[in-house]
Structures are given as C-alpha cells and as structure tokens.
C-alpha cells in the first residue's frame, strides 16, 4: 500500500468516527 493511500484511508477512517456516532448531515455520508 502506498503511503498517500494509507494516509487517505486513515484520514477517512478518523473522519468517519464522529459521523458514525453523531449524524449532523446524512448527505455527508453519501
């Protein structure tokens, strides 16, 4: 796995934590 891909995946994972517990905008989840 390339470093940039790993950073993006980690960023998305951390970013999705608040949305998983608190969903302010359904559109944000896609």
N, C-alpha and C positions, 0 to 999 in steps of 0.2 A: 504493500500500500504506500502510495506517495505521501510525503509529508503534508502538502497542501490539502489533499483529500482527507487525511486524518484530522487536520485542524478544522476543516469544514464540518466533518461528521461530528466532532466533539462540540463545535460551536452550536450546531443544530440540536444536539442532544441536551446540552445545558440550557439552550434557549427554550426547548420544549417542556422543561420541567415546570416552570410557573404556569404554562398554559394547560398542563395536564391536571393541575390541582385547581387552578382558577382560570375560567374561560371567559375573558372580557370581550373577545371578538371571535365568533365562530368562523368568520371569513379568514382569519389569520391562520387557522389550521388547514385551510384549503377546502 
